Amino acid sequence: MRAETEKNSYTQAIMLHIVSWTCFKGAIMENQELVLLERQDGIAIVTLNRPSSLNALSISLRNRLAETFKEIASDGKTKVVILTGSGRAFTVGLDLKELGGEIEASGKIESDVAKAMSSVRVPIIGAINGYAITGGFEIALMCDFLIGTPNAKFADTHARVGVVPGWGLSQRLPRIIGINRARELSLTGNFLDAETACSWGLLNRIVEEEELIAHCSGLARDIISTDEATRTEMRRIINAGWESTLSEGLIEEKNANRDHGKREVRPEKVAARRNEIQERGRSQAE
């Protein structure tokens, strides 16, 4: 009997040690850099870095992501942002364990991710490496365009979780893929694979996983090679037109054409870029 009691005590001690180590290890992983920022030649590569939780958007991660975009918006050096995730997911959206009270909240919400992303006045390329679900889908839709791998998968599970979108999905998704397809995705909560997402216009193209960042970086360099003032204004009026009626958008474009022409269009500037434009055009036409 005594031997059995000692055995049980020993087993309990071992289990307690394992649990303590697991909690300690989990704490270490949670305290790792939640958002990685790499800069190279005017390109900022932002990586959501909570792979063990499929980059679920804990409060801490949301705060850090918002702060990262605020830093980029104010640095004056970044020309293009590439946003991606580490591991198997882009991001699976809000941390449902935290939202449901199963785990302690990782802090207080200090910054709005959507507002921080919209403050960035340079193109954001979404490099979708895996799952982009619900809130993660919303973050993807805030990017200027998306490039995905064969593993990219999208789902809007707001109606299944019982949460109404707050970062623009209900308005952006129908404008990108069409209202009937958007209704199907949002009302069923079904998953959308990469091939279908590409055929529906959600993904611009699909590249292999190991080529994703290199491909997006190439596109970023193409963007940077254009005239900065002009592309900034074009991005602004494209977005303004998209967010308004056609007639309002046409007026916006007309005003921008007039104002930009007065500020930026000079014969010598056009002449300086002519040879470069012609050479690039010939190389792409071959």
Beta strands, then each sheet from edge to edge (+ up, - down):
strand 1: 35-40
strand 2: 43-48
strand 3: 80-85
strand 4: 89-91
strand 5: 124-128
strand 6: 131-133
strand 7: 145-148
strand 8: 153-155
strand 9: 191-193
strand 10: 205-206
sheet 1: 1+ 2- 3- 5- 7- 10-
sheet 2: 4+ 6+ 8+ 9-
end
